Amino acid sequence: MAKKKPFVLRVDESTLKALEKWAADDFRSTNGQLEFIINNALKAAGRLPKQD
């Protein structure tokens, strides 16, 4: 598994509440939901690096 690096993300309260609800609906943590969204966006944009 790839090493994970922590970072701070600032979002407004309404965005965070919507994200938390979405995550709960999908049975994920808020962090897991963000990783899922970002990974899907990177794949769709063709920007995900090739894995060996």
N, C-alpha and C positions, 0 to 999 in steps of 0.2 A: 504494500500500500504506500502511496506517495506521502511524503512528509507534509504535514499541515502547518501553516504559518498563521498565527492569530493577527487580526487587525481590527481597528475600530471602525464602525459604520454608523453614521448619524442619519436617521430618518425621522420624519415627523410622526407624531403620535398616531394619526389616523392610518398612515401607511403601515406602521408596525402592527396595529391592531388587526388590519386586514390580512397581513402576512401571517400573524399568529393564528387567526381563524382558518386560513387556507391550510397551514401546516397541520393543525389539529384535524381538519376534515380529511387530510391525506395520511393521517397517523404518522406524522413526522415531527421532529423538533423544529423550532424556528430556524436554527442553524442548518439542519438537514434540508429544509425547504429552500433556503437560500442557495445552498450548494446545488440542489436539483435544478433550480431556475437558471442559475449561472451556467451550469454544464450544458443544459439544453440550448441556451442562447449561443454558447460557443460552438456547439455542433451545427446549429442552423446557419451560423455565419461562416462556417468552414475554418474556424480559427483554433480548433482543438488540435494540439500537437499529436503527431502520429506516435503510437506506443509500440515499442519493440516486442 
